[in-house]
Amino acid sequence: MTHADSSLHPTRRSLLQSTFGAAALLTFPTRVLAAPPGFDEWRESFRARAMAKGISAATWQRAMGRVEPDMSVFKQMRSQPEFHEQVWQYINRRVSDWRVINGKIALKNNEALLARIERDFGVERGTLLALWGVESAYGDPLVQQNHMTPVFPSLAALAWNEPRRKAYWETELINALRIVDKGWSTPEQMQGSWAGAMGHSQWMPEVWLNVGIDYDGDGKVSPFGKPDDALGSTAKYLVNRGKWHRGEHWGYEVRAAGNMSGSRTYAAWASAGVTRADGQPFPQPNESAQMWTPVAGGPTFLLGPNFYSVKSYNPSMNYALAICHLGDRCLGAPPFIQPFPGSERALTLAEVQEMQTRLTKAGFDTGGTDGRVGNDTMKAIKDFQQRAGIAPADGYGGLKVLAKLRQGS
């Protein structure tokens, strides 16, 4: 899985769209340049390896026979923007007003599906909503149309000429070929990030192939179109690979006196003086949880097994915390009670749109004024900070940046 948040930011202010149908209409762009020297030779040798893995000649010809490597992937790898975020900035950007508002809309529009997944897998709907929102903006088709590319040219380039993980990329390319071989998709439909992650949940081909389920019963497993397969498969992933515990919440913000750490049951934590920050009792006192304080002086959490199940989706503690908090917010919970040191509240949706509009008028292209913050907006903010002498120039769009922009109007 990838952080779609950092690259998915279509230029419109739409409400939830439940299908990626527009993406399926895209076709491979015309390649006017011949393959770089050495690619054709590699392709022939790789063809033999693919055939040995059971890929049919028809599928090979359809997907790889005339493919040209998308060499832009190497520029993407080299130029991944570096924005050094503090924990509170990381959380604010992912648990944005836009995501909370649209997560509630997604919940309303997919109530029956999410209830079915909860019955079948035990995974909380809030967690699924949050993963969906962070990974693909709740399945907005323009995310796919504007920011996705055909995966076969990308994977072919990486498998051929990315030396550090060549075996990995070849395996993913074979997985993508197997998906076509099964009739689950076509090369034209398989649009993804430059690294090959696709659809509502940003699956790599291996996850699609080995974890994906046909949850809508149409005979295919697809991360595109209706969200049924993607969300059902995401729940299966969390259960099988993340060891999700049915009926348990991910954890709680707590108040704790002194310097405590380690893992105990909630009952043992309560006996040691630890309470939930909202004053409510721990609903499952016999379950175990680990204490974590991301930043000294900030909020403290007791983390249950399902927090680490979410972390299996992306091995980052901050990512897992953002997902779990966004899921709670989509279900009506308030922000964290204890603020992070030096933090400020997140901008509202209207304030983000105002910031984007003012940045654009000042000559800093945000890629749209839809209220989502991705790489274009962050780069625009960083460039503005540098010009305005705001330190640190970290690309974070908060109250200070908005106030400075208003001064210049």
HELIX and SHEET records of a PDB file:
HELIX    1   1 ALA A    4  SER A    6  5                                   3    
HELIX    2   2 GLY A   21  ALA A   24  1                                   4    
HELIX    3   3 PHE A   39  ALA A   52  1                                  14    
HELIX    4   4 ALA A   57  MET A   64  1                                   8    
HELIX    5   5 SER A   72  ARG A   78  1                                   7    
HELIX    6   6 VAL A   87  ARG A   94  1                                   8    
HELIX    7   7 ASP A   97  ASN A  109  1                                  13    
HELIX    8   8 GLU A  111  PHE A  121  1                                  11    
HELIX    9   9 ARG A  125  SER A  136  1                                  12    
HELIX   10  10 PRO A  141  HIS A  147  1                                   7    
HELIX   11  11 VAL A  151  ASN A  161  1                                  11    
HELIX   12  12 PRO A  163  ARG A  165  5                                   3    
HELIX   13  13 LYS A  166  ASP A  181  1                                  16    
HELIX   14  14 PRO A  205  ASN A  210  1                                   6    
HELIX   15  15 ASP A  228  ASN A  240  1                                  13    
HELIX   16  16 TYR A  266  SER A  271  1                                   6    
HELIX   17  17 PRO A  305  LYS A  311  1                                   7    
HELIX   18  18 MET A  317  CYS A  330  1                                  14    
HELIX   19  19 LEU A  349  LYS A  361  1                                  13    
HELIX   20  20 ASN A  375  ALA A  388  1                                  14    
HELIX   21  21 LEU A  399  GLN A  407  1                                   9    
SHEET    1   A 2 THR A 149  PRO A 150  0                                        
SHEET    2   A 2 GLN A 191  GLY A 192 -1                                        
SHEET    1   B 5 SER A 263  THR A 265  0                                        
SHEET    2   B 5 SER A 288  TRP A 292 -1                                        
SHEET    3   B 5 THR A 300  LEU A 303 -1                                        
SHEET    4   B 5 GLY A 251  ARG A 255 -1                                        
SHEET    5   B 5 THR A 275  ARG A 276 -1                                        
END                                                                             
